[in-house]
Amino acid sequence: MALRSARRSKRRTDEAQRPGEQSRPTARATPSLPADPSLPPTAGWLLRGKDGRLSAYAPGAEGVLRWTETRPGGPEWEGPQIFPAQGVLPSLGMAQGSDGYAQLVGLRHTHSADGELITDLAMAIQYQSGRPMREWSSFGTPYPKSKELSDRIGRPSAAVDTNGLLHAFIRNAGGGVCGRTQHANGRWGSWADLKGSNVLGVPAVTLTDAGVMEVLAVSKDRVLRWVQETPGALFTRVDDIEASAVPGSLSAERTGRGRLTHFWREAATGTVQAWREGMDEPVPLGGTGGTGPVALLRTPVDGHDCTVMAQLGPDGRPSLAAYPTEDESAGAVWTTTGEPCAGAPALAIDGTGRVVLAAFGADGTLRVTRQKAESGLAMEAWTAV
């Protein structure tokens, strides 16, 4: 498809601050973003709240940065606002359920009173667009009695199930995968050992439209996979996918009834590959030379069901492509747009139904382009927030 570019509680109904919420910080014009290329970026940092407004999140040098549309569809935004997140840097996992709450998870490194480094996992939640976030709270590690093992765990990924429960997954100290679930009363269940070995990077978790979760993780020459039989069931390890994938490049999209299509980068070339249950092998979709995970969005384009993809292209600029959903044989043509950016770009549908592509400039500025009201996937000129 041708692309064109022109350059867990009750919902709050009042403005009172919830107990435990961080007070609203002062906006800053020029935030700084971590620039460590060894750390995996995430493509899931652009979320739409229940009121239709988009919010963008990023880990910054002083805490979590957040930008929020002033009204659904923009074009004005407020922010960035800074919410202190001591030690929960420089990467975040993001999740959102049907309630619209934004839930953030991160690997935290802090120091005790005697200067000892403490490693744990922490989460924070934002109930409504533009409102303060609750303070970060720890949910520990699988190794509460071993500092040495806790120091070896990986960064978390997260998903919210159909009951609004938060699930977090990590690479454990032994190279397998562990998961933990937060119950409706706010307490966390026991850590579950999903097993596996030689896991590299961050596991990826996605829900089907039926509420069944799938967890994938990259190993040396294969992609490991765990699935649930039914929503809330224990995970079962299923056959590995024979593929050499780049760690940190996993992402997935709901592409059919009860089906997910998974995407990653082929290790030798960086080419984007797609795979779902029933395929004999992954299908290449171009994007060669790009880096990081692919942002995904399923939406109609000119009346056709399409999967839209965005990546950090080989020249460091955002790159966009689309193809008919589940018709990988049609191929995808990638179009580069905008200026060089940091991390992975993100995709979302705004409150007016338009596709939004967002990226962070090398200077930390949030940059946004929206779909034009014309045929194809034509995008407006980029704007700096």
N, C-alpha and C positions, 0 to 999 in steps of 0.2 A: 504494500500500500504506500503510495507516494506521500512524502512528508514535506511540508514547507515551513520556513521560518522567516520572520521579518527582522530580525536581529533577535465502698461496700456498706454503704449506708444510704439513708433516704436522700433523694436528690434535694439540694438546697433551693428554696424559692425566694429567699431574702438575701440581703447584702451583708449580713453579719458574718464575721470570720468564724470558721469552725475552730474548736479547740485543737491545738497542735499545728495549725496552719502557720506558715511563715508569713510575716508581714510583707506587704507589697513593696518591692524595692524600687529605687529610682532608675529610670531608663538610661541607657548609655548609648552613645551614638556610634562608637567604634569598638566593639568587643574584640577580644582576641580569642582565637580558636587554637586548640592543640594542632601541631603540624608534624606528628610523628608518623611517617609512612609505614612503619612496621605494625601499626595497630589497625585492626579491621574496621572500616567504616560501616555504618548501617544505612539502609535506604528507607527505613520506616519512620522517619522523623517528622513527617508532615501529616497531621491528623485533623479530621473535621469533627467538631463537637456537635452536641445535640441541637444547638441553636444555629447550625449551618456555618459557623465561622471556622476558618482554618487556623491552626496553631503550628508553629515550627519550633523545634527544640534542638539544642546543640550543647555538647559539653564544652565549657569554656575554662579559662585559666582560674576563674574565681568561683565557678559554680555552673549550674545549668542555666543556659540562656533561653529565653522564650519570646517569640514574636506572635502577635494575635491580630487577625483582621478586625477592624473596627465595626464591620458589618458583613453579612454573608455576601460573598462575591467580590469583596474589596471595592476599589483597589487600595484603600488606605489600610495601614497596619499601625499598631502600637508596639513599642519595644525597640530594642531588646530589654527585657527585664532580667535581672540576675537573681537566682535563688541559690543561696549557699549550699554547697554539696561537698563538704570536706572529705577529701580522699576518694570520692566517687567519680574519678576521672581516669583516663580521658575518653572513655567510650560508654555508651548507654544502650540498653535494650529497651524497646518501646512496645507497649501492647495496649489494645483498646477493645472493649466489649460493646455489646449492643446498648449499654447504658450511656455510652459516650465518654466515660471516665478515661483519662489518660493515665496509664500506669508505667512508671519508669523503674528499671532495675539496673544495678551497677555493681561492679566489684570495688570494694572499698579498702583503702590502705590508710590506717590512722596510727597514731602512736599513743601508748599508754603513758601514765604519769612518769614512769621511769625511763621513757624513751624507747621502749620496745615496740617494734612494728607489729601491728595487728591487722590481719586479713579477714574480712568477712564480706557477706553479700547484703545489700541494702535495697530498699524500695521506697518510692514515694508516689503519691497519687494526687491528681488534680481532678476535682469533681465537675467543674464547669469552665467553659472557655473564658480566659481572661482573669479567672480567680486565682488566689494564691494556692500553692501546693502545700500539702501536709508535710511535716518534717520527715526526713529520712529515718527509716527504722530498719534495724538489722534482722535478717532471717538466717544468720549464722553460716555455717559450712557443714559438709558431711562429716567433718573431723573436729568436733568441739574440744577434744582432749589432745589434739596434736597440732601445734603451731607449724611444724615442718610440713605436714601434709596439707594444711590449709593454705600455706603459701604457694602451693603448686597447682591450685585449681585455676580454671580458665574463666573468662568473662561470660556472663549469663545472657541467655535469650529468654523471651517470655511470650505467653499467649493468655488470653482470657477466654474461658469456655462459655458455653451457652447459659450456664447458671451464674455467670459473673465472677467465677473464681479465677484467681491468678495462678498460673503455673510457670515455674522458672526451671531452666535446664542449664547445666554446665558440663564442661569436660572436667572429670574428676582427677584426683592426683595419680590414679593408676592408668589414665589414658582412656577410660570408658566414659559413660554418660550417667549423670545422676539428675533426678528431678525432684521438685518439692512443690506442694500445693498449699495455698492459703485458703482456709475455710471461711465460711460466711461470717463467723464470729471474730474474724481477724487473726485467729491463731493459725500457725503453720503445722501441717502434718509432718510425719517422719520423712526423711530422705529416702527415695526409692532408687535402687541401683539398677539401671537398665542394662548394665554390662557393656560389652563392646571393648575394643582395644585399639591402641595407636591412633586415637582421635586427634585430629589437627584442627585448630581454630575453634570457632563457636558453633555449637549445634544450632539447627534451625527448626522451629516448630510452627505449624500452620494447622488451622481447622478447616475441615470441609464444610459445605453448607448444611450438612447433617449433624455438625457438632463433634465429629470424630477428629482427634488430633493425630498428626503424623510428625515424627521427629526424624531428621536426617543429620548425619555428621560425616565429615570428610575423613577418610583414612588414606593411607599411602597410595593404593591403586584401586580403590573402590569407595563407594558411598554407602555408609551403613544406614539402616532404616528400621524404625520401630512404628507400629500402628496400634490403634485401639480397635477392638471389634465393635464396640458401641460407645456412645458418649459416657465418660466417667469410668470406663473399664481400665483394667491394668494394661500396660503396654506389652506387646508381643514383638520380639525380634523377628523380622521377616528377611527374605533373601536380600543379600547385598546387591547393589547395582555396580556392575563392572565398568568403572570409569575413573579416570585420573582427573580429579577436580582441584581447583585452587582453593585452599583453606580460606574461609571467610567470604566466599562468593555465593553461598547458597541463598536462594529465595524461592518463593512459591506463590501461586495464584490459584483461586478456585476457577476452574475452566469448564466444569460440567456438573451435572447432578451427582453429588457424592464423590467428585473427582478433583484432584489437585494436579497441576503441572508444575514440576520442579525445574529450576534453572540453576546453572552454575557455569563456571568458566573451565574450559579444557586447559589442563596444566601446561602443555607444551606451547600453545599459541594464544591463550587467553580468549579464544572464541566462545561465544555464548552458546550453551547447549540446553536443550529442553528434553525432559523425560517425564512420563507418567505411567502408572500401572497399565500393563498390557503391551508396552513398547518393547521390542527386542533390544534396542540400543538407543542412546541419546541421539537427538537430531541437531546438527549445527544450525545456528541462526545468525551467523556473521558476528559483527562487533569485535573482530579480531584486534588485539592490541589494547583493548580496554582493561580497566582494573576495577577491583571491588565488586560488590554485589550489584545485581540489576534490579532497579525499581520497576514494579509491575502494576498494571492497572487494567482491569477488564471493563470495557465500555463500548457502546455502539458508536461507530464512525460511519456517517452516511447511511445509517440504517443497518449496517453490518456488525455483527458481534466480533469485536476485535480485542486482542491483547496488546496493550501499549507497553513498550519497554524504554527505559532510560538508563544510561550508564555514563561513567567518566571515561571519555574516549581516549585514544592513544595520544592525542595532543593536549590532554588535560582539560578539554572543554566538554560540556554536556553533549550527549549524543542521543538521538531519539529514533525509535523505529516502531512499527506496528505490523501485525499480520492477522489474518482471520483466525479466531480462537480455535485451537486444536487442529489447525490445518498447517502444520509446520512445513509441509511440502511446498507451500506458496512462497516460502522464504520471507526475508525481512530486509529492507533497505534502510541503512542507518544514515541519519542526517545530523551533522554537527551544528551546534548553535551556541550563541553567547560567548562569554569570555572564560578564561581558565578558572576552575573552581577547586575548592578543597573538599575532600571526602567524596561521598557518593551523592548524586542528585536524588530527588524524591518526586513522586507523583501523587496526585489526589484529584478528586472531583470537588469543585467548590459548591457553594450554596445555590448557584444558578445553573448547575449542571455542566459547567465547562471543565475540560481537562486543565490542570495546573501543573507546570513543571517548575521546580524550585531548586536552587543550588546556593551554596555559600561561596562567595568570592574569596580569592586568596587573602583579602584584607579582612575577612570575617563578616562582610556585608551580606545580608540575605537578598537574593535576587530571584525574581519571579517572572514567568511568562505564562499567559493564558491563551486558551484556544479561541480563535477567531470565529465569528458567526458566518462561516462560509464552508464550502465543501472540503473534504479531506481533513487532515489534521494540521491545518495552518495555525501557526502560533503568532501572537502579537510580539511587539518589540519587548525586550527584557526591561524590567524596571528594578532599580536598587531601592530597597526599603530603608 
